[in-house]
Amino acid sequence: MVKMNDLKIQRELKNLKGWKRSGDAIEKKFEFKDFIQAMGFVNSIALLAERANHHPDIDIRWNKVQLVLSTHSDGGITQKDIALAKEIESFRK
């Protein structure tokens, strides 16, 4: 994968509600009713990530989940990160 330039990243993030850039990554925080719902979401994301062979950094705090996507092997944000973020968003609908 090729690392995306700043303009392309900005354009893609306009279509990803709640996602923001954080250095060489994109991230989003999700909030749920309780811990069980948060863990259910994380387990579902794990399946999507495994299928895509692209794994987010995940931080779980009771009913809050933060996902951070970056293609570390390519040194930053690539189309893999955008594609997985889009898949996560379509899963949430």
PyMOL Python script that loads the backbone (N, CA, C, O; Angstrom):
from pymol import cmd

cmd.read_pdbstr("""\
ATOM      1  N   MET A   1       0.839  -1.186   0.000  1.00  0.00           N
ATOM      2  CA  MET A   1       0.000   0.000   0.000  1.00  0.00           C
ATOM      3  C   MET A   1       0.881   1.245   0.000  1.00  0.00           C
ATOM      4  O   MET A   1       1.999   1.255   0.514  1.00  0.00           O
ATOM      5  N   VAL A   2       0.329   2.278  -0.592  1.00  0.00           N
ATOM      6  CA  VAL A   2       1.025   3.557  -0.641  1.00  0.00           C
ATOM      7  C   VAL A   2       0.422   4.493   0.401  1.00  0.00           C
ATOM      8  O   VAL A   2      -0.798   4.614   0.512  1.00  0.00           O
ATOM      9  N   LYS A   3       1.286   5.149   1.157  1.00  0.00           N
ATOM     10  CA  LYS A   3       0.838   6.134   2.144  1.00  0.00           C
ATOM     11  C   LYS A   3       0.104   7.262   1.425  1.00  0.00           C
ATOM     12  O   LYS A   3       0.572   7.767   0.404  1.00  0.00           O
ATOM     13  N   MET A   4      -1.055   7.653   1.969  1.00  0.00           N
ATOM     14  CA  MET A   4      -1.874   8.687   1.345  1.00  0.00           C
ATOM     15  C   MET A   4      -1.340  10.076   1.675  1.00  0.00           C
ATOM     16  O   MET A   4      -0.759  10.289   2.739  1.00  0.00           O
ATOM     17  N   ASN A   5      -1.544  11.035   0.740  1.00  0.00           N
ATOM     18  CA  ASN A   5      -1.137  12.407   1.017  1.00  0.00           C
ATOM     19  C   ASN A   5      -2.213  13.108   1.857  1.00  0.00           C
ATOM     20  O   ASN A   5      -3.335  12.619   1.984  1.00  0.00           O
ATOM     21  N   ASP A   6      -1.853  14.247   2.419  1.00  0.00           N
ATOM     22  CA  ASP A   6      -2.742  14.969   3.335  1.00  0.00           C
ATOM     23  C   ASP A   6      -4.084  15.326   2.710  1.00  0.00           C
ATOM     24  O   ASP A   6      -5.124  15.174   3.350  1.00  0.00           O
ATOM     25  N   LEU A   7      -4.071  15.796   1.476  1.00  0.00           N
ATOM     26  CA  LEU A   7      -5.311  16.207   0.811  1.00  0.00           C
ATOM     27  C   LEU A   7      -6.265  15.021   0.641  1.00  0.00           C
ATOM     28  O   LEU A   7      -7.464  15.143   0.893  1.00  0.00           O
ATOM     29  N   LYS A   8      -5.740  13.903   0.222  1.00  0.00           N
ATOM     30  CA  LYS A   8      -6.563  12.699   0.032  1.00  0.00           C
ATOM     31  C   LYS A   8      -7.145  12.236   1.372  1.00  0.00           C
ATOM     32  O   LYS A   8      -8.306  11.832   1.439  1.00  0.00           O
ATOM     33  N   ILE A   9      -6.345  12.294   2.426  1.00  0.00           N
ATOM     34  CA  ILE A   9      -6.828  11.893   3.754  1.00  0.00           C
ATOM     35  C   ILE A   9      -7.974  12.797   4.183  1.00  0.00           C
ATOM     36  O   ILE A   9      -9.000  12.310   4.658  1.00  0.00           O
ATOM     37  N   GLN A  10      -7.814  14.106   4.022  1.00  0.00           N
ATOM     38  CA  GLN A  10      -8.869  15.060   4.385  1.00  0.00           C
ATOM     39  C   GLN A  10     -10.150  14.785   3.619  1.00  0.00           C
ATOM     40  O   GLN A  10     -11.238  14.823   4.195  1.00  0.00           O
ATOM     41  N   ARG A  11     -10.035  14.510   2.334  1.00  0.00           N
ATOM     42  CA  ARG A  11     -11.224  14.213   1.512  1.00  0.00           C
ATOM     43  C   ARG A  11     -11.935  12.959   2.004  1.00  0.00           C
ATOM     44  O   ARG A  11     -13.161  12.930   2.113  1.00  0.00           O
ATOM     45  N   GLU A  12     -11.163  11.936   2.295  1.00  0.00           N
ATOM     46  CA  GLU A  12     -11.760  10.677   2.759  1.00  0.00           C
ATOM     47  C   GLU A  12     -12.427  10.844   4.116  1.00  0.00           C
ATOM     48  O   GLU A  12     -13.491  10.274   4.353  1.00  0.00           O
ATOM     49  N   LEU A  13     -11.817  11.616   5.010  1.00  0.00           N
ATOM     50  CA  LEU A  13     -12.373  11.784   6.350  1.00  0.00           C
ATOM     51  C   LEU A  13     -13.690  12.558   6.331  1.00  0.00           C
ATOM     52  O   LEU A  13     -14.498  12.408   7.247  1.00  0.00           O
ATOM     53  N   LYS A  14     -13.919  13.369   5.324  1.00  0.00           N
ATOM     54  CA  LYS A  14     -15.195  14.089   5.208  1.00  0.00           C
ATOM     55  C   LYS A  14     -16.366  13.120   5.075  1.00  0.00           C
ATOM     56  O   LYS A  14     -17.494  13.449   5.441  1.00  0.00           O
ATOM     57  N   ASN A  15     -16.097  11.922   4.549  1.00  0.00           N
ATOM     58  CA  ASN A  15     -17.137  10.911   4.363  1.00  0.00           C
ATOM     59  C   ASN A  15     -17.199   9.891   5.499  1.00  0.00           C
ATOM     60  O   ASN A  15     -17.974   8.936   5.440  1.00  0.00           O
ATOM     61  N   LEU A  16     -16.392  10.095   6.519  1.00  0.00           N
ATOM     62  CA  LEU A  16     -16.348   9.170   7.648  1.00  0.00           C
ATOM     63  C   LEU A  16     -16.705   9.931   8.921  1.00  0.00           C
ATOM     64  O   LEU A  16     -15.833  10.485   9.591  1.00  0.00           O
ATOM     65  N   LYS A  17     -17.978   9.951   9.240  1.00  0.00           N
ATOM     66  CA  LYS A  17     -18.482  10.723  10.377  1.00  0.00           C
ATOM     67  C   LYS A  17     -17.798  10.305  11.684  1.00  0.00           C
ATOM     68  O   LYS A  17     -17.783   9.130  12.052  1.00  0.00           O
ATOM     69  N   GLY A  18     -17.238  11.296  12.368  1.00  0.00           N
ATOM     70  CA  GLY A  18     -16.639  11.056  13.672  1.00  0.00           C
ATOM     71  C   GLY A  18     -15.192  10.614  13.649  1.00  0.00           C
ATOM     72  O   GLY A  18     -14.528  10.623  14.685  1.00  0.00           O
ATOM     73  N   TRP A  19     -14.689  10.229  12.485  1.00  0.00           N
ATOM     74  CA  TRP A  19     -13.291   9.832  12.384  1.00  0.00           C
ATOM     75  C   TRP A  19     -12.440  11.085  12.240  1.00  0.00           C
ATOM     76  O   TRP A  19     -12.831  12.036  11.563  1.00  0.00           O
ATOM     77  N   LYS A  20     -11.273  11.082  12.882  1.00  0.00           N
ATOM     78  CA  LYS A  20     -10.377  12.219  12.780  1.00  0.00           C
ATOM     79  C   LYS A  20      -8.943  11.729  12.624  1.00  0.00           C
ATOM     80  O   LYS A  20      -8.604  10.593  12.956  1.00  0.00           O
ATOM     81  N   ARG A  21      -8.137  12.611  12.119  1.00  0.00           N
ATOM     82  CA  ARG A  21      -6.729  12.277  11.959  1.00  0.00           C
ATOM     83  C   ARG A  21      -5.992  12.559  13.257  1.00  0.00           C
ATOM     84  O   ARG A  21      -6.252  13.549  13.941  1.00  0.00           O
ATOM     85  N   SER A  22      -5.078  11.675  13.575  1.00  0.00           N
ATOM     86  CA  SER A  22      -4.215  11.847  14.735  1.00  0.00           C
ATOM     87  C   SER A  22      -2.813  11.424  14.314  1.00  0.00           C
ATOM     88  O   SER A  22      -2.451  10.255  14.442  1.00  0.00           O
ATOM     89  N   GLY A  23      -2.032  12.361  13.816  1.00  0.00           N
ATOM     90  CA  GLY A  23      -0.691  12.039  13.327  1.00  0.00           C
ATOM     91  C   GLY A  23      -0.757  11.148  12.107  1.00  0.00           C
ATOM     92  O   GLY A  23      -1.368  11.501  11.098  1.00  0.00           O
ATOM     93  N   ASP A  24      -0.122   9.988  12.204  1.00  0.00           N
ATOM     94  CA  ASP A  24      -0.105   9.033  11.092  1.00  0.00           C
ATOM     95  C   ASP A  24      -1.181   7.972  11.228  1.00  0.00           C
ATOM     96  O   ASP A  24      -1.002   6.834  10.793  1.00  0.00           O
ATOM     97  N   ALA A  25      -2.311   8.352  11.839  1.00  0.00           N
ATOM     98  CA  ALA A  25      -3.411   7.410  12.045  1.00  0.00           C
ATOM     99  C   ALA A  25      -4.742   8.148  11.945  1.00  0.00           C
ATOM    100  O   ALA A  25      -4.797   9.378  11.976  1.00  0.00           O
ATOM    101  N   ILE A  26      -5.808   7.367  11.825  1.00  0.00           N
ATOM    102  CA  ILE A  26      -7.154   7.902  11.968  1.00  0.00           C
ATOM    103  C   ILE A  26      -7.793   7.196  13.144  1.00  0.00           C
ATOM    104  O   ILE A  26      -7.492   6.036  13.425  1.00  0.00           O
ATOM    105  N   GLU A  27      -8.690   7.913  13.841  1.00  0.00           N
ATOM    106  CA  GLU A  27      -9.272   7.316  15.041  1.00  0.00           C
ATOM    107  C   GLU A  27     -10.708   7.772  15.234  1.00  0.00           C
ATOM    108  O   GLU A  27     -11.144   8.797  14.710  1.00  0.00           O
ATOM    109  N   LYS A  28     -11.421   6.970  16.005  1.00  0.00           N
ATOM    110  CA  LYS A  28     -12.797   7.302  16.371  1.00  0.00           C
ATOM    111  C   LYS A  28     -13.116   6.658  17.709  1.00  0.00           C
ATOM    112  O   LYS A  28     -12.682   5.544  18.002  1.00  0.00           O
ATOM    113  N   LYS A  29     -13.892   7.389  18.520  1.00  0.00           N
ATOM    114  CA  LYS A  29     -14.371   6.862  19.796  1.00  0.00           C
ATOM    115  C   LYS A  29     -15.844   6.510  19.656  1.00  0.00           C
ATOM    116  O   LYS A  29     -16.625   7.274  19.088  1.00  0.00           O
ATOM    117  N   PHE A  30     -16.213   5.359  20.174  1.00  0.00           N
ATOM    118  CA  PHE A  30     -17.583   4.870  20.151  1.00  0.00           C
ATOM    119  C   PHE A  30     -18.052   4.714  21.588  1.00  0.00           C
ATOM    120  O   PHE A  30     -17.269   4.349  22.465  1.00  0.00           O
ATOM    121  N   GLU A  31     -19.320   4.988  21.829  1.00  0.00           N
ATOM    122  CA  GLU A  31     -19.874   4.834  23.174  1.00  0.00           C
ATOM    123  C   GLU A  31     -21.111   3.942  23.108  1.00  0.00           C
ATOM    124  O   GLU A  31     -21.931   4.051  22.196  1.00  0.00           O
ATOM    125  N   PHE A  32     -21.223   3.057  24.099  1.00  0.00           N
ATOM    126  CA  PHE A  32     -22.302   2.072  24.135  1.00  0.00           C
ATOM    127  C   PHE A  32     -23.045   2.142  25.464  1.00  0.00           C
ATOM    128  O   PHE A  32     -22.623   2.830  26.394  1.00  0.00           O
ATOM    129  N   LYS A  33     -24.144   1.427  25.534  1.00  0.00           N
ATOM    130  CA  LYS A  33     -24.975   1.410  26.745  1.00  0.00           C
ATOM    131  C   LYS A  33     -24.205   0.853  27.943  1.00  0.00           C
ATOM    132  O   LYS A  33     -24.320   1.363  29.057  1.00  0.00           O
ATOM    133  N   ASP A  34     -23.419  -0.199  27.699  1.00  0.00           N
ATOM    134  CA  ASP A  34     -22.708  -0.849  28.799  1.00  0.00           C
ATOM    135  C   ASP A  34     -21.504  -1.629  28.268  1.00  0.00           C
ATOM    136  O   ASP A  34     -21.209  -1.620  27.073  1.00  0.00           O
ATOM    137  N   PHE A  35     -20.832  -2.289  29.179  1.00  0.00           N
ATOM    138  CA  PHE A  35     -19.629  -3.046  28.844  1.00  0.00           C
ATOM    139  C   PHE A  35     -19.912  -4.192  27.875  1.00  0.00           C
ATOM    140  O   PHE A  35     -19.127  -4.442  26.960  1.00  0.00           O
ATOM    141  N   ILE A  36     -21.011  -4.876  28.071  1.00  0.00           N
ATOM    142  CA  ILE A  36     -21.356  -6.022  27.209  1.00  0.00           C
ATOM    143  C   ILE A  36     -21.530  -5.576  25.759  1.00  0.00           C
ATOM    144  O   ILE A  36     -21.031  -6.235  24.847  1.00  0.00           O
ATOM    145  N   GLN A  37     -22.239  -4.452  25.534  1.00  0.00           N
ATOM    146  CA  GLN A  37     -22.405  -3.949  24.167  1.00  0.00           C
ATOM    147  C   GLN A  37     -21.061  -3.516  23.581  1.00  0.00           C
ATOM    148  O   GLN A  37     -20.786  -3.761  22.407  1.00  0.00           O
ATOM    149  N   ALA A  38     -20.233  -2.878  24.393  1.00  0.00           N
ATOM    150  CA  ALA A  38     -18.916  -2.457  23.915  1.00  0.00           C
ATOM    151  C   ALA A  38     -18.084  -3.666  23.497  1.00  0.00           C
ATOM    152  O   ALA A  38     -17.419  -3.637  22.461  1.00  0.00           O
ATOM    153  N   MET A  39     -18.119  -4.723  24.297  1.00  0.00           N
ATOM    154  CA  MET A  39     -17.354  -5.920  23.963  1.00  0.00           C
ATOM    155  C   MET A  39     -17.916  -6.641  22.740  1.00  0.00           C
ATOM    156  O   MET A  39     -17.161  -7.199  21.943  1.00  0.00           O
ATOM    157  N   GLY A  40     -19.232  -6.628  22.594  1.00  0.00           N
ATOM    158  CA  GLY A  40     -19.843  -7.204  21.392  1.00  0.00           C
ATOM    159  C   GLY A  40     -19.358  -6.481  20.146  1.00  0.00           C
ATOM    160  O   GLY A  40     -19.054  -7.111  19.133  1.00  0.00           O
ATOM    161  N   PHE A  41     -19.286  -5.146  20.224  1.00  0.00           N
ATOM    162  CA  PHE A  41     -18.786  -4.346  19.116  1.00  0.00           C
ATOM    163  C   PHE A  41     -17.332  -4.707  18.812  1.00  0.00           C
ATOM    164  O   PHE A  41     -16.962  -4.891  17.652  1.00  0.00           O
ATOM    165  N   VAL A  42     -16.515  -4.806  19.853  1.00  0.00           N
ATOM    166  CA  VAL A  42     -15.101  -5.144  19.665  1.00  0.00           C
ATOM    167  C   VAL A  42     -14.956  -6.513  19.014  1.00  0.00           C
ATOM    168  O   VAL A  42     -14.129  -6.689  18.119  1.00  0.00           O
ATOM    169  N   ASN A  43     -15.744  -7.475  19.449  1.00  0.00           N
ATOM    170  CA  ASN A  43     -15.673  -8.814  18.848  1.00  0.00           C
ATOM    171  C   ASN A  43     -16.068  -8.786  17.386  1.00  0.00           C
ATOM    172  O   ASN A  43     -15.468  -9.489  16.573  1.00  0.00           O
ATOM    173  N   SER A  44     -17.063  -7.991  17.036  1.00  0.00           N
ATOM    174  CA  SER A  44     -17.476  -7.867  15.632  1.00  0.00           C
ATOM    175  C   SER A  44     -16.378  -7.198  14.803  1.00  0.00           C
ATOM    176  O   SER A  44     -16.106  -7.606  13.674  1.00  0.00           O
ATOM    177  N   ILE A  45     -15.762  -6.180  15.367  1.00  0.00           N
ATOM    178  CA  ILE A  45     -14.668  -5.493  14.679  1.00  0.00           C
ATOM    179  C   ILE A  45     -13.491  -6.442  14.481  1.00  0.00           C
ATOM    180  O   ILE A  45     -12.821  -6.398  13.449  1.00  0.00           O
ATOM    181  N   ALA A  46     -13.243  -7.286  15.455  1.00  0.00           N
ATOM    182  CA  ALA A  46     -12.147  -8.257  15.337  1.00  0.00           C
ATOM    183  C   ALA A  46     -12.355  -9.159  14.125  1.00  0.00           C
ATOM    184  O   ALA A  46     -11.400  -9.474  13.415  1.00  0.00           O
ATOM    185  N   LEU A  47     -13.585  -9.572  13.889  1.00  0.00           N
ATOM    186  CA  LEU A  47     -13.875 -10.416  12.721  1.00  0.00           C
ATOM    187  C   LEU A  47     -13.643  -9.661  11.418  1.00  0.00           C
ATOM    188  O   LEU A  47     -13.060 -10.207  10.482  1.00  0.00           O
ATOM    189  N   LEU A  48     -14.098  -8.401  11.350  1.00  0.00           N
ATOM    190  CA  LEU A  48     -13.871  -7.583  10.154  1.00  0.00           C
ATOM    191  C   LEU A  48     -12.369  -7.384   9.916  1.00  0.00           C
ATOM    192  O   LEU A  48     -11.886  -7.505   8.791  1.00  0.00           O
ATOM    193  N   ALA A  49     -11.654  -7.082  10.981  1.00  0.00           N
ATOM    194  CA  ALA A  49     -10.223  -6.817  10.873  1.00  0.00           C
ATOM    195  C   ALA A  49      -9.454  -8.057  10.432  1.00  0.00           C
ATOM    196  O   ALA A  49      -8.546  -7.979   9.604  1.00  0.00           O
ATOM    197  N   GLU A  50      -9.825  -9.186  10.990  1.00  0.00           N
ATOM    198  CA  GLU A  50      -9.137 -10.433  10.627  1.00  0.00           C
ATOM    199  C   GLU A  50      -9.367 -10.764   9.155  1.00  0.00           C
ATOM    200  O   GLU A  50      -8.447 -11.186   8.454  1.00  0.00           O
ATOM    201  N   ARG A  51     -10.601 -10.569   8.693  1.00  0.00           N
ATOM    202  CA  ARG A  51     -10.924 -10.823   7.286  1.00  0.00           C
ATOM    203  C   ARG A  51     -10.121  -9.895   6.365  1.00  0.00           C
ATOM    204  O   ARG A  51      -9.690 -10.304   5.288  1.00  0.00           O
ATOM    205  N   ALA A  52      -9.925  -8.641   6.800  1.00  0.00           N
ATOM    206  CA  ALA A  52      -9.184  -7.660   6.003  1.00  0.00           C
ATOM    207  C   ALA A  52      -7.668  -7.787   6.199  1.00  0.00           C
ATOM    208  O   ALA A  52      -6.891  -7.147   5.491  1.00  0.00           O
ATOM    209  N   ASN A  53      -7.256  -8.617   7.163  1.00  0.00           N
ATOM    210  CA  ASN A  53      -5.843  -8.738   7.541  1.00  0.00           C
ATOM    211  C   ASN A  53      -5.258  -7.358   7.844  1.00  0.00           C
ATOM    212  O   ASN A  53      -4.150  -7.015   7.433  1.00  0.00           O
ATOM    213  N   HIS A  54      -6.059  -6.582   8.584  1.00  0.00           N
ATOM    214  CA  HIS A  54      -5.653  -5.225   8.969  1.00  0.00           C
ATOM    215  C   HIS A  54      -6.273  -4.949  10.332  1.00  0.00           C
ATOM    216  O   HIS A  54      -7.496  -4.871  10.452  1.00  0.00           O
ATOM    217  N   HIS A  55      -5.446  -4.803  11.352  1.00  0.00           N
ATOM    218  CA  HIS A  55      -5.919  -4.823  12.724  1.00  0.00           C
ATOM    219  C   HIS A  55      -5.763  -3.471  13.411  1.00  0.00           C
ATOM    220  O   HIS A  55      -4.657  -2.935  13.478  1.00  0.00           O
ATOM    221  N   PRO A  56      -6.859  -2.916  13.919  1.00  0.00           N
ATOM    222  CA  PRO A  56      -6.783  -1.625  14.598  1.00  0.00           C
ATOM    223  C   PRO A  56      -6.202  -1.764  16.003  1.00  0.00           C
ATOM    224  O   PRO A  56      -6.216  -2.842  16.597  1.00  0.00           O
ATOM    225  N   ASP A  57      -5.696  -0.654  16.515  1.00  0.00           N
ATOM    226  CA  ASP A  57      -5.394  -0.571  17.941  1.00  0.00           C
ATOM    227  C   ASP A  57      -6.725  -0.297  18.616  1.00  0.00           C
ATOM    228  O   ASP A  57      -7.482   0.566  18.171  1.00  0.00           O
ATOM    229  N   ILE A  58      -7.018  -1.023  19.688  1.00  0.00           N
ATOM    230  CA  ILE A  58      -8.313  -0.923  20.353  1.00  0.00           C
ATOM    231  C   ILE A  58      -8.096  -0.629  21.832  1.00  0.00           C
ATOM    232  O   ILE A  58      -7.344  -1.324  22.517  1.00  0.00           O
ATOM    233  N   ASP A  59      -8.768   0.413  22.309  1.00  0.00           N
ATOM    234  CA  ASP A  59      -8.733   0.765  23.727  1.00  0.00           C
ATOM    235  C   ASP A  59     -10.167   0.677  24.247  1.00  0.00           C
ATOM    236  O   ASP A  59     -11.063   1.343  23.728  1.00  0.00           O
ATOM    237  N   ILE A  60     -10.380  -0.143  25.270  1.00  0.00           N
ATOM    238  CA  ILE A  60     -11.720  -0.354  25.829  1.00  0.00           C
ATOM    239  C   ILE A  60     -11.751   0.208  27.245  1.00  0.00           C
ATOM    240  O   ILE A  60     -10.925  -0.147  28.086  1.00  0.00           O
ATOM    241  N   ARG A  61     -12.712   1.086  27.495  1.00  0.00           N
ATOM    242  CA  ARG A  61     -12.919   1.675  28.822  1.00  0.00           C
ATOM    243  C   ARG A  61     -14.391   1.540  29.165  1.00  0.00           C
ATOM    244  O   ARG A  61     -15.184   2.409  28.805  1.00  0.00           O
ATOM    245  N   TRP A  62     -14.770   0.491  29.842  1.00  0.00           N
ATOM    246  CA  TRP A  62     -16.130   0.145  30.219  1.00  0.00           C
ATOM    247  C   TRP A  62     -17.076   0.206  29.024  1.00  0.00           C
ATOM    248  O   TRP A  62     -17.207  -0.793  28.316  1.00  0.00           O
ATOM    249  N   ASN A  63     -17.741   1.332  28.768  1.00  0.00           N
ATOM    250  CA  ASN A  63     -18.691   1.393  27.649  1.00  0.00           C
ATOM    251  C   ASN A  63     -18.157   2.215  26.483  1.00  0.00           C
ATOM    252  O   ASN A  63     -18.910   2.550  25.568  1.00  0.00           O
ATOM    253  N   LYS A  64     -16.879   2.542  26.504  1.00  0.00           N
ATOM    254  CA  LYS A  64     -16.265   3.338  25.441  1.00  0.00           C
ATOM    255  C   LYS A  64     -15.172   2.524  24.750  1.00  0.00           C
ATOM    256  O   LYS A  64     -14.387   1.822  25.386  1.00  0.00           O
ATOM    257  N   VAL A  65     -15.154   2.648  23.420  1.00  0.00           N
ATOM    258  CA  VAL A  65     -14.152   1.942  22.620  1.00  0.00           C
ATOM    259  C   VAL A  65     -13.513   2.956  21.677  1.00  0.00           C
ATOM    260  O   VAL A  65     -14.203   3.680  20.959  1.00  0.00           O
ATOM    261  N   GLN A  66     -12.202   2.995  21.690  1.00  0.00           N
ATOM    262  CA  GLN A  66     -11.486   3.854  20.747  1.00  0.00           C
ATOM    263  C   GLN A  66     -10.742   2.955  19.774  1.00  0.00           C
ATOM    264  O   GLN A  66     -10.008   2.052  20.174  1.00  0.00           O
ATOM    265  N   LEU A  67     -10.947   3.221  18.478  1.00  0.00           N
ATOM    266  CA  LEU A  67     -10.239   2.496  17.429  1.00  0.00           C
ATOM    267  C   LEU A  67      -9.240   3.436  16.778  1.00  0.00           C
ATOM    268  O   LEU A  67      -9.557   4.592  16.496  1.00  0.00           O
ATOM    269  N   VAL A  68      -8.045   2.945  16.542  1.00  0.00           N
ATOM    270  CA  VAL A  68      -7.002   3.705  15.859  1.00  0.00           C
ATOM    271  C   VAL A  68      -6.508   2.845  14.699  1.00  0.00           C
ATOM    272  O   VAL A  68      -6.108   1.696  14.885  1.00  0.00           O
ATOM    273  N   LEU A  69      -6.542   3.425  13.503  1.00  0.00           N
ATOM    274  CA  LEU A  69      -6.120   2.709  12.299  1.00  0.00           C
ATOM    275  C   LEU A  69      -4.907   3.390  11.683  1.00  0.00           C
ATOM    276  O   LEU A  69      -4.895   4.606  11.487  1.00  0.00           O
ATOM    277  N   SER A  70      -3.898   2.599  11.384  1.00  0.00           N
ATOM    278  CA  SER A  70      -2.705   3.065  10.695  1.00  0.00           C
ATOM    279  C   SER A  70      -2.042   1.853  10.055  1.00  0.00           C
ATOM    280  O   SER A  70      -2.040   0.763  10.627  1.00  0.00           O
ATOM    281  N   THR A  71      -1.486   2.047   8.883  1.00  0.00           N
ATOM    282  CA  THR A  71      -0.759   0.957   8.235  1.00  0.00           C
ATOM    283  C   THR A  71       0.706   1.118   8.612  1.00  0.00           C
ATOM    284  O   THR A  71       1.476   1.766   7.903  1.00  0.00           O
ATOM    285  N   HIS A  72       1.075   0.524   9.727  1.00  0.00           N
ATOM    286  CA  HIS A  72       2.414   0.709  10.286  1.00  0.00           C
ATOM    287  C   HIS A  72       3.508   0.292   9.300  1.00  0.00           C
ATOM    288  O   HIS A  72       4.557   0.932   9.230  1.00  0.00           O
ATOM    289  N   SER A  73       3.268  -0.769   8.546  1.00  0.00           N
ATOM    290  CA  SER A  73       4.285  -1.254   7.608  1.00  0.00           C
ATOM    291  C   SER A  73       4.557  -0.258   6.483  1.00  0.00           C
ATOM    292  O   SER A  73       5.608  -0.314   5.846  1.00  0.00           O
ATOM    293  N   ASP A  74       3.611   0.654   6.236  1.00  0.00           N
ATOM    294  CA  ASP A  74       3.791   1.663   5.190  1.00  0.00           C
ATOM    295  C   ASP A  74       3.991   3.062   5.758  1.00  0.00           C
ATOM    296  O   ASP A  74       4.047   4.037   5.008  1.00  0.00           O
ATOM    297  N   GLY A  75       4.097   3.163   7.068  1.00  0.00           N
ATOM    298  CA  GLY A  75       4.452   4.423   7.693  1.00  0.00           C
ATOM    299  C   GLY A  75       3.349   5.455   7.815  1.00  0.00           C
ATOM    300  O   GLY A  75       3.627   6.649   7.925  1.00  0.00           O
ATOM    301  N   GLY A  76       2.100   5.010   7.798  1.00  0.00           N
ATOM    302  CA  GLY A  76       1.023   5.986   7.978  1.00  0.00           C
ATOM    303  C   GLY A  76      -0.313   5.510   7.462  1.00  0.00           C
ATOM    304  O   GLY A  76      -0.602   4.314   7.441  1.00  0.00           O
ATOM    305  N   ILE A  77      -1.123   6.465   7.046  1.00  0.00           N
ATOM    306  CA  ILE A  77      -2.495   6.191   6.620  1.00  0.00           C
ATOM    307  C   ILE A  77      -2.504   5.778   5.154  1.00  0.00           C
ATOM    308  O   ILE A  77      -1.971   6.474   4.290  1.00  0.00           O
ATOM    309  N   THR A  78      -3.122   4.630   4.894  1.00  0.00           N
ATOM    310  CA  THR A  78      -3.258   4.139   3.519  1.00  0.00           C
ATOM    311  C   THR A  78      -4.729   3.842   3.243  1.00  0.00           C
ATOM    312  O   THR A  78      -5.590   4.006   4.108  1.00  0.00           O
ATOM    313  N   GLN A  79      -4.987   3.408   2.032  1.00  0.00           N
ATOM    314  CA  GLN A  79      -6.354   3.062   1.646  1.00  0.00           C
ATOM    315  C   GLN A  79      -6.880   1.900   2.487  1.00  0.00           C
ATOM    316  O   GLN A  79      -8.093   1.767   2.650  1.00  0.00           O
ATOM    317  N   LYS A  80      -6.004   1.062   3.021  1.00  0.00           N
ATOM    318  CA  LYS A  80      -6.452  -0.032   3.897  1.00  0.00           C
ATOM    319  C   LYS A  80      -7.166   0.522   5.135  1.00  0.00           C
ATOM    320  O   LYS A  80      -8.173  -0.029   5.579  1.00  0.00           O
ATOM    321  N   ASP A  81      -6.637   1.610   5.682  1.00  0.00           N
ATOM    322  CA  ASP A  81      -7.237   2.214   6.871  1.00  0.00           C
ATOM    323  C   ASP A  81      -8.603   2.807   6.539  1.00  0.00           C
ATOM    324  O   ASP A  81      -9.563   2.632   7.290  1.00  0.00           O
ATOM    325  N   ILE A  82      -8.683   3.505   5.420  1.00  0.00           N
ATOM    326  CA  ILE A  82      -9.943   4.106   4.996  1.00  0.00           C
ATOM    327  C   ILE A  82     -10.974   3.019   4.713  1.00  0.00           C
ATOM    328  O   ILE A  82     -12.131   3.132   5.120  1.00  0.00           O
ATOM    329  N   ALA A  83     -10.556   1.974   4.022  1.00  0.00           N
ATOM    330  CA  ALA A  83     -11.477   0.880   3.687  1.00  0.00           C
ATOM    331  C   ALA A  83     -12.024   0.211   4.947  1.00  0.00           C
ATOM    332  O   ALA A  83     -13.218  -0.077   5.026  1.00  0.00           O
ATOM    333  N   LEU A  84     -11.159  -0.036   5.930  1.00  0.00           N
ATOM    334  CA  LEU A  84     -11.631  -0.674   7.164  1.00  0.00           C
ATOM    335  C   LEU A  84     -12.540   0.268   7.946  1.00  0.00           C
ATOM    336  O   LEU A  84     -13.541  -0.176   8.509  1.00  0.00           O
ATOM    337  N   ALA A  85     -12.216   1.548   7.993  1.00  0.00           N
ATOM    338  CA  ALA A  85     -13.089   2.520   8.670  1.00  0.00           C
ATOM    339  C   ALA A  85     -14.468   2.549   8.007  1.00  0.00           C
ATOM    340  O   ALA A  85     -15.484   2.599   8.699  1.00  0.00           O
ATOM    341  N   LYS A  86     -14.509   2.519   6.688  1.00  0.00           N
ATOM    342  CA  LYS A  86     -15.791   2.505   5.970  1.00  0.00           C
ATOM    343  C   LYS A  86     -16.574   1.226   6.289  1.00  0.00           C
ATOM    344  O   LYS A  86     -17.791   1.266   6.470  1.00  0.00           O
ATOM    345  N   GLU A  87     -15.876   0.110   6.357  1.00  0.00           N
ATOM    346  CA  GLU A  87     -16.543  -1.158   6.679  1.00  0.00           C
ATOM    347  C   GLU A  87     -17.094  -1.129   8.105  1.00  0.00           C
ATOM    348  O   GLU A  87     -18.193  -1.625   8.354  1.00  0.00           O
ATOM    349  N   ILE A  88     -16.349  -0.561   9.026  1.00  0.00           N
ATOM    350  CA  ILE A  88     -16.816  -0.428  10.407  1.00  0.00           C
ATOM    351  C   ILE A  88     -18.070   0.448  10.446  1.00  0.00           C
ATOM    352  O   ILE A  88     -19.037   0.126  11.136  1.00  0.00           O
ATOM    353  N   GLU A  89     -18.047   1.544   9.713  1.00  0.00           N
ATOM    354  CA  GLU A  89     -19.212   2.435   9.682  1.00  0.00           C
ATOM    355  C   GLU A  89     -20.434   1.753   9.072  1.00  0.00           C
ATOM    356  O   GLU A  89     -21.543   1.919   9.579  1.00  0.00           O
ATOM    357  N   SER A  90     -20.254   0.999   8.011  1.00  0.00           N
ATOM    358  CA  SER A  90     -21.397   0.311   7.395  1.00  0.00           C
ATOM    359  C   SER A  90     -21.927  -0.793   8.311  1.00  0.00           C
ATOM    360  O   SER A  90     -23.122  -1.088   8.311  1.00  0.00           O
ATOM    361  N   PHE A  91     -21.034  -1.397   9.088  1.00  0.00           N
ATOM    362  CA  PHE A  91     -21.432  -2.411  10.060  1.00  0.00           C
ATOM    363  C   PHE A  91     -22.283  -1.796  11.171  1.00  0.00           C
ATOM    364  O   PHE A  91     -23.209  -2.436  11.669  1.00  0.00           O
ATOM    365  N   ARG A  92     -21.975  -0.564  11.561  1.00  0.00           N
ATOM    366  CA  ARG A  92     -22.671   0.104  12.668  1.00  0.00           C
ATOM    367  C   ARG A  92     -24.079   0.538  12.316  1.00  0.00           C
ATOM    368  O   ARG A  92     -24.876   0.798  13.217  1.00  0.00           O
ATOM    369  N   LYS A  93     -24.413   0.625  11.038  1.00  0.00           N
ATOM    370  CA  LYS A  93     -25.741   1.122  10.631  1.00  0.00           C
ATOM    371  C   LYS A  93     -26.813   0.102  10.846  1.00  0.00           C
ATOM    372  O   LYS A  93     -27.980   0.363  10.555  1.00  0.00           O
TER     373      LYS A  93
END
""", "prot")
cmd.dss("prot")
cmd.show_as("cartoon", "prot")
cmd.util.cbc("prot")
cmd.orient("prot")
